[in-house]
Amino acid sequence: MKIFSFISLVVALFEHCLALFGNSSQHRLMAMRARIISVFLLILSLSGASEMTVELPLHGFDSSISTSKFHQIFNNSKYGILQFDNGLGKTPPMGWNSWNHFGCYVDATVIKETADALVSSGLAELGYVYVNIDDCWAYKERVLGLMIPDANSFPQGIKALADYVHGKGLKLGIYSDAGELTCQRRPGSYGQEFRDAMMFADWGVDYLKYDNCYDMGIEPQKRYPPMRDALNSTGRSIFYSICEWGVDDPALWAPKIGNSWRTTIDISDSWDSMTSIADINDKWAAYAGPGGWNDPDMLEVGNGGMTYNEYRSHFSIWALMKAPLLIGCDVRNMSPQTLEILSNKQVIEVNQDRLGIQGRKIKVSGKDGCLQVWAGPLSGQYGSEMRLAVVLWNRCSYASMISITWLELGFILDYIFSVRDLWEHKFVLIGRDSFGAEVDSHDCKMYIITYIPLFGGQESNMKA
């Protein structure tokens, strides 16, 4: 029976090529005949399998998976219903933030040189366009009621800096707080939202990270909407990033207020911090979508606290989760390995996929669940084609095989067409019932699986 299955795959490949590259009526007729032959051969291959059919183990999945359609495995019941529509954040923001590497030691020179480096390294061309100044840019107190930049660090002010960044084809971000003080005890914006928002707009700011310190005991649902209204009143498009740390489950209320919302505490440059934050963010996968994104905090790739394999896992999972990709290292002095990770175009394309469904953890095995499969649907490119991004993530302390069946991924009675490895940049061989790979400790494998329904026209929400 395997020979019929193999021939069916070859015929299906031929039919797909005709569909892609053939425009004449003769090509379309040949493609239709090829599909009929492929279906017939598949039926033959399946007809001989009845005597050895067994119930597939579902590894903790609800039993309804066996009758689910492809996309129902990835429950997105909240997808798109609450996203704040200010025209921004149709895909997760990409750029750089000063905090993870520089902390309070940030100044105009660092910002200008970072903008230069994003352009010269090619990262800007890949989508890293926001250059975001975090805490400590402001003077320690307001002057005549105004928040002003620290003259020692930003002697020419923020507007001149914004002009410089814009001149590079990039965008400038800034930081404030939904309390009376920022976390580093600079002036906050609570009660001054409209004044500060207008000042940010006048300076040419494109992004606001709005933190959660010194909140005076006022619930965040009351402190964050005023800045939304203030930013909208300026007439300037400013991405609104809510940094509430996940304290009051912002995924439940922030999607109608901001373009992104922090679901977790601050990340640190360690394996334990990164993995625990990924797990917390995964809980809220159903709430993300174009216009509003779950934010598990900025990238630590390149800061030195993790290995190459761990950073590759970090970047892969953040991309799959549709997290904002905000670089946190010193891009002026990146190692070749750091640049390799951050500039993987195919992984970035998963993050920026226009469908905007957050990938999630769908299977765990091994000791304490350290062998994991994360996956999420992507938009189709050709007709009824469907695509799925998959990460095989080894969080164990030893190398191990990680595998998953097509059924567990939601591919039922259809033919897998191709599997492309996004880190090896090549297509890989696949099995009839499942696929997998040997994955090193604290490393991952990332793939895009593309398949075409043999019967065509199948209902799906994979098309954007």
Secondary structure in CASP SS format (residue, H / E / C, confidence):
PFRMAT SS
TARGET T0000
AUTHOR 0000-0000-0000
METHOD secondary structure of the structure
MODEL  1
M C 1.00
K H 1.00
I H 1.00
F H 1.00
S H 1.00
F H 1.00
I H 1.00
S H 1.00
L H 1.00
V H 1.00
V H 1.00
A H 1.00
L H 1.00
F H 1.00
E H 1.00
H H 1.00
C H 1.00
L H 1.00
A H 1.00
L H 1.00
F H 1.00
G C 1.00
N C 1.00
S C 1.00
S H 1.00
Q H 1.00
H H 1.00
R H 1.00
L H 1.00
M H 1.00
A H 1.00
M H 1.00
R H 1.00
A H 1.00
R H 1.00
I H 1.00
I H 1.00
S H 1.00
V H 1.00
F H 1.00
L H 1.00
L H 1.00
I H 1.00
L H 1.00
S H 1.00
L H 1.00
S H 1.00
G C 1.00
A C 1.00
S H 1.00
E H 1.00
M H 1.00
T C 1.00
V C 1.00
E C 1.00
L C 1.00
P C 1.00
L C 1.00
H C 1.00
G C 1.00
F C 1.00
D C 1.00
S H 1.00
S H 1.00
I H 1.00
S H 1.00
T H 1.00
S C 1.00
K C 1.00
F H 1.00
H H 1.00
Q H 1.00
I H 1.00
F C 1.00
N C 1.00
N C 1.00
S C 1.00
K C 1.00
Y C 1.00
G C 1.00
I C 1.00
L C 1.00
Q C 1.00
F C 1.00
D C 1.00
N C 1.00
G C 1.00
L C 1.00
G C 1.00
K C 1.00
T C 1.00
P C 1.00
P C 1.00
M E 1.00
G E 1.00
W E 1.00
N E 1.00
S C 1.00
W H 1.00
N H 1.00
H H 1.00
F H 1.00
G C 1.00
C C 1.00
Y C 1.00
V C 1.00
D C 1.00
A H 1.00
T H 1.00
V H 1.00
I H 1.00
K H 1.00
E H 1.00
T H 1.00
A H 1.00
D H 1.00
A H 1.00
L H 1.00
V H 1.00
S H 1.00
S C 1.00
G C 1.00
L C 1.00
A H 1.00
E H 1.00
L H 1.00
G C 1.00
Y C 1.00
V C 1.00
Y E 1.00
V E 1.00
N E 1.00
I C 1.00
D C 1.00
D C 1.00
C C 1.00
W C 1.00
A E 1.00
Y C 1.00
K C 1.00
E C 1.00
R C 1.00
V E 1.00
L C 1.00
G C 1.00
L E 1.00
M C 1.00
I C 1.00
P E 1.00
D C 1.00
A C 1.00
N C 1.00
S C 1.00
F C 1.00
P C 1.00
Q C 1.00
G H 1.00
I H 1.00
K H 1.00
A H 1.00
L H 1.00
A H 1.00
D H 1.00
Y H 1.00
V H 1.00
H H 1.00
G H 1.00
K C 1.00
G C 1.00
L C 1.00
K E 1.00
L E 1.00
G E 1.00
I E 1.00
Y E 1.00
S E 1.00
D E 1.00
A C 1.00
G C 1.00
E C 1.00
L E 1.00
T C 1.00
C C 1.00
Q C 1.00
R C 1.00
R C 1.00
P E 1.00
G C 1.00
S C 1.00
Y C 1.00
G C 1.00
Q C 1.00
E H 1.00
F H 1.00
R H 1.00
D H 1.00
A H 1.00
M H 1.00
M H 1.00
F H 1.00
A H 1.00
D H 1.00
W H 1.00
G C 1.00
V C 1.00
D C 1.00
Y E 1.00
L E 1.00
K E 1.00
Y E 1.00
D E 1.00
N C 1.00
C C 1.00
Y C 1.00
D C 1.00
M C 1.00
G C 1.00
I C 1.00
E C 1.00
P H 1.00
Q H 1.00
K H 1.00
R H 1.00
Y C 1.00
P H 1.00
P H 1.00
M H 1.00
R H 1.00
D H 1.00
A H 1.00
L H 1.00
N H 1.00
S H 1.00
T C 1.00
G C 1.00
R C 1.00
S C 1.00
I C 1.00
F E 1.00
Y E 1.00
S E 1.00
I E 1.00
C C 1.00
E C 1.00
W C 1.00
G C 1.00
V C 1.00
D C 1.00
D C 1.00
P H 1.00
A H 1.00
L H 1.00
W C 1.00
A H 1.00
P H 1.00
K H 1.00
I C 1.00
G C 1.00
N C 1.00
S E 1.00
W E 1.00
R E 1.00
T C 1.00
T C 1.00
I C 1.00
D C 1.00
I C 1.00
S C 1.00
D C 1.00
S C 1.00
W H 1.00
D H 1.00
S H 1.00
M H 1.00
T H 1.00
S H 1.00
I H 1.00
A H 1.00
D H 1.00
I H 1.00
N H 1.00
D H 1.00
K C 1.00
W C 1.00
A H 1.00
A H 1.00
Y H 1.00
A C 1.00
G E 1.00
P C 1.00
G C 1.00
G E 1.00
W E 1.00
N E 1.00
D E 1.00
P C 1.00
D C 1.00
M C 1.00
L C 1.00
E C 1.00
V C 1.00
G C 1.00
N C 1.00
G C 1.00
G C 1.00
M C 1.00
T C 1.00
Y H 1.00
N H 1.00
E H 1.00
Y H 1.00
R H 1.00
S H 1.00
H H 1.00
F H 1.00
S H 1.00
I H 1.00
W H 1.00
A H 1.00
L H 1.00
M C 1.00
K C 1.00
A C 1.00
P C 1.00
L E 1.00
L E 1.00
I E 1.00
G C 1.00
C C 1.00
D C 1.00
V H 1.00
R H 1.00
N H 1.00
M C 1.00
S C 1.00
P H 1.00
Q H 1.00
T H 1.00
L H 1.00
E H 1.00
I H 1.00
L H 1.00
S C 1.00
N C 1.00
K H 1.00
Q H 1.00
V H 1.00
I H 1.00
E H 1.00
V H 1.00
N H 1.00
Q C 1.00
D C 1.00
R C 1.00
L C 1.00
G C 1.00
I C 1.00
Q C 1.00
G C 1.00
R E 1.00
K E 1.00
I E 1.00
K E 1.00
V E 1.00
S E 1.00
G C 1.00
K H 1.00
D H 1.00
G H 1.00
C C 1.00
L E 1.00
Q E 1.00
V E 1.00
W E 1.00
A E 1.00
G E 1.00
P E 1.00
L E 1.00
S C 1.00
G C 1.00
Q C 1.00
Y C 1.00
G C 1.00
S C 1.00
E C 1.00
M E 1.00
R E 1.00
L E 1.00
A E 1.00
V E 1.00
V E 1.00
L E 1.00
W E 1.00
N E 1.00
R C 1.00
C C 1.00
S C 1.00
Y C 1.00
A C 1.00
S E 1.00
M E 1.00
I E 1.00
S E 1.00
I E 1.00
T E 1.00
W H 1.00
L H 1.00
E H 1.00
L H 1.00
G C 1.00
F C 1.00
I C 1.00
L C 1.00
D C 1.00
Y E 1.00
I E 1.00
F E 1.00
S E 1.00
V E 1.00
R E 1.00
D E 1.00
L C 1.00
W C 1.00
E C 1.00
H C 1.00
K E 1.00
F E 1.00
V C 1.00
L C 1.00
I C 1.00
G C 1.00
R C 1.00
D C 1.00
S E 1.00
F E 1.00
G E 1.00
A E 1.00
E E 1.00
V E 1.00
D C 1.00
S C 1.00
H C 1.00
D C 1.00
C E 1.00
K E 1.00
M E 1.00
Y E 1.00
I E 1.00
I E 1.00
T E 1.00
Y E 1.00
I E 1.00
P C 1.00
L C 1.00
F C 1.00
G C 1.00
G C 1.00
Q C 1.00
E C 1.00
S C 1.00
N C 1.00
M C 1.00
K C 1.00
A C 1.00
END
